[in-house]
């Protein structure tokens, strides 16, 4: 009976909505599964939960190495819970190249937040997915929202041009930086700065307070040279200390102002609609590639064409077009 209930999408959906944390973890595991036999149940579960999702504020958080992303998320999460909210953290860890599993373990790095009944922390391996987010991060957000979490934080692996992928699935993108300016400012990719909706200079405490203030001024100046993402929002640059808890309330207030401004202008709803369309086409591409790889009739041709590309006797672009042609027209001979 227990095994049947575990695999029953309706029962799982009911328990997720009732606040059952074990069911929530099981639901995310199901939608993240790459096993073909899990797909029908995962799809049905998403159908059941989708009407109950979408009411949270989705915040992507990235930052330079050592900026204290996990410490900041723990401080912010505790503050937000104190304001009456429920917080879900989807912490995307670097993956082991051997096992494919997460290697940092955010549950241990956010120990205090993880003990709060109003918080849920889910570390997931990034795998080979561009942008430091898993293929199914969007589904995990949906499941958490259906479970009643009204603040969803997505922590990415690091910072860089590819990290902007998280900005395309969240409402707000927060960039966490260290005091320093100068060389660090030169090292920040222009693309990541252009994507940011809020810039925070963390570790503004002790002897680093003056350096943090100078860095914040440098970043404010740099932002003047960039095209703003929205005419309704001027990106703030603020300082904070996750260690001392200073600036955390101000960061949350900035998030609230952002949400209010973009909701009033209609940009928040428009952005989510654009994200949903992008999600559709992303899933289409992934499913088509999976189907091609798993098609037994194609496997021999795929192996031969892959070998030709590896040997340099076929151009990848031409070979890819040939694979698609064969896959879509299996009965037709080549030209």
N, C-alpha and C positions, 0 to 999 in steps of 0.2 A: 504493500500500500504506500509506504514512504517513498519508494523509488518512483511509483507512478505519479504521486503528487509532485515530486521534484521535477518531473519532466512535463507536467501538465501546464501549458501556457496560461490558461485561465486562472488556475489556482495560484500560480506564481505571480501573476499580475495582481490578483486580489491581495496577496500577502505583501507585495511591494507597496501598494497603496495604503495598506494598514500600518506601515512603518516597521515591518519585520526586516531587521538588518541582515539576517542570514539569507532571506529571500532576495534582498537587494543585491548582495554579493553574488548569489547564484545567478540572478538575472543578468548582471554585467558579464559574468563568465560565459553565459550562454550566448549573448550577442557578440562577444569577442571571439567565440570559437571559430576556428577555421575548418572544423570537421563538416563535411558535406551532410552527414546525417543529422547534424544539429540545426541546419539552416531553416527547415520548415517551422520548427518550434520557436526559433529566434525571431523569424519573420512575423509569426502570429503574435508573439509577445509584444513586439514593437507596435503592431496594429492596435492591440488592446491598450497600450500605455500612451500612445501618441496624443490622443485627445486630452489627456490629463497633464501634458507637459507644456513648456513654453512660457511659464509665468515667472521664471527666475531672471536674475541679472547674471549674464555669463561673462566672466572676466578671465582673460588670458594674462598670464604673468611670466615674463621672461627676464633675463638679466645676464650680465657678464659673470664669468666664473668667480666665485668667492663673494658675490654681492649679497649673499644671505637670503636667497629666495625662500627656502623652507622656513627659516626663522621668521621672515616677514609674514609669510602665509599663516604661520601659527599665531603670531601676534594679531594679525588682522582678523583671523577666524575667531579668536577668543573675544575680540572687541565686538565683532558683528553679532556673535551669539548673545553678548551682553545687551545688544540692542533689540533682542527678540527674534532674531533670524535663525534659520537652520542652514548649515554650511556643508557643502560637498566639495571635496578636494580630489581632483583627478590629477595625480602626480605622475607624469610620464618620465620614467627612469631610463637611463642608457641600458641597452641590452647586452647581455653576455653573448659573444660571438659563438660560443660553444653550445650553451643551453637555450639561448634566446630569452632567458628570464631577466627580470629586473635585478640590478646589482647594487643599487643604493639603499632601497628600502625606506621610503618616506614615512612609513608608520613609525619607524624607530627615530627618525629625525623630527617628527612632530608628535612626540610622545604625550605631551600635556593636552594638545588639541584632540588627539586620538581617543582620549579617555572621556571626552565630553559626549553625553548622549545626543546633543544637538548637532554633532559633527559626524561626517563619514569620510574616511580617507581611503582612496583606492590607488595604489601604485600599479602601473601597467608598463610592460616593456615597450620601448619605442620601436624595436625591430629595425627594419630597413626603411621605414616610412619617412619621407621627406618632411622636414619641419619639426621633428621632435614630438610629433603626436601620432598616436596609433591610428590605424585605419578606422577603428570603431570608437574613437573618442566621442564623436557626435552622438552615437547611440547610447554611450554611457551617460552623457549629459542628459539625454532624453529620459532615461530610466531614473536618474537621480531626481529630476524635476517631478516626475510622476510620483516619486516617493515623498514629495513634500518639501524638498530642499529648494529654498528660494534664492540662495546665493551659490553659484557654482564657480569654483576657481580651478583653472587649468594651468598647471605649472609645466613648463617645457624644459627640455634638456639643457639648453644653453642659449646663446645669443648669436645672431648672424643673419645673413640674407635669407636662408631657408627657414629660419624660425618664424618668419612672418606668416607661415601657413596657419598658425594658431589664431592670428588676427582675422582670418577668413571664416572662423567658426564660432567666434565669440562676439559679444556686444562691445566690449571695451578691452583695450590692449594696454597693459601696464609694463613699463620698462624700468627695471631696477638697476641702479648703477652704484659704483663706489666713489668715495671722495678721491679726488686726484686731478681730474681735468687734464689739460695738456695732452700728453701722449695717449691717454685713454680716450680722449675725445677724438683724436685722429683715428683711433682703432675701431671706433663704432661705425658700423656700416650705415651709409646714408639711408638705405631702405628701411632699416629697423627704426630709425629716428622718425621717418615719415609716417610709419604705421602707428607710432605711440600716441595714445590718448591721454596718458598721464606718465610723467617721468618722476621717479623718486630716487634721491640720493640717500642710500641707506648708510648705516653705521655712523650717523652724525652724533657722536658721543665722545666724551673725554677729550683727548688731544686732537681728535679728528673733526671737531665742530667747525673750526675756522676753514679747514680744507673743504669740508662738505658745503659750506656756504659759498666758497669761491667756485666750486664745481657747479653748483646749481646756477650761479650767475653765468658761467661759461655755456652751459646747456641752453639757458634762456636765450642767450645771444645767438647760438647756433640755430635754434628753432626759427629765428626771424628770417633766416636764409632759405627756409623750406616752405613749400606750398602746403597750407593747412588742409587736412582731410575734410573738414567741415567748416562752413561759414558760420555755424551756430556754436562752435566750440573752440576756444583758445586753449591749447595744451598747457596745463600748469606744470611747473617744475618745483617740486617741494623736497624738503629734507625730512628724514625720519631715522629713528633708531629702534629696530626690532628688539634689540637687547634691553633697552630701557623703557620701551613702550611709548616713546615720544613721537609725535607726528603721525601716529596710526589713526587716531580719530580724525585728523585733518585729511588723511588719505581717503578714509571712508566717506567723509563729507564731499570730497571732490568727485568720488564715484557717484554719489547721489545727485550732484549737480549735473554731471554728464548725462545720467539716465533721464533726468527731468528735461534737459535741454533738447536731447535728440528724440525723446518721445513726443514733445510738443511740436517739433519740426517735421515729424513723420519719418525721420531718417532711421530710427531704430527698427521700425516695422519694415521699411524698405530694405534695410540691410539684411534682416533675417530672411526676407523673401529671396533676395539674391543668393544668400548662403544656401537656402533650400534647393534652389535650382542647380547651384554648383555641386551640392551633395548628390543630387540625382545623377548628374553626368559622371561624377567621380565613381559612384557605385556601378553605373553602366559599364564604364571602362574596366573596373576591377572584375566584374562578373564575366565580361566577355573574355578577358585574358584568362581567368580561371577556367572557363568553359573550353577555351582553345587548348590549354595545357592538359586538361583532363580527358579530352576527346581521343579515344583509343585509335580511331582511324587517322588522326592527325599526328600521333606521336612519332611515327617513323619519319614523316616529312619534316616535322619540327626539328628532330635530331639531325637530319641531313642538312637542313638550312642553317641551323646553329653551327654545325661543323664547318660549313662553307664560310660563314661570317668570321668564325674564329681563325680560320686559315687565311683570311684576307682575300679570298677569291670571290666574295660577294659583298656588296655594300649593304650595311644594316638597313638603310632606308628602303632600298629596292627589295631586300629580303623580307622586310616587314610587310610591304605591300603585297608581295607574293603569298605570304602566309595568310593574310586576310582574304585574298582572292580565293585561295584554295578552301579556306574554312567556310566562306559564304557560298561558294559554288563547288561543292565536293564532287559533283558528277561531271564537271567540265574539264577538259584537258587544257593544258597550258598553251599559250600562243606559240 
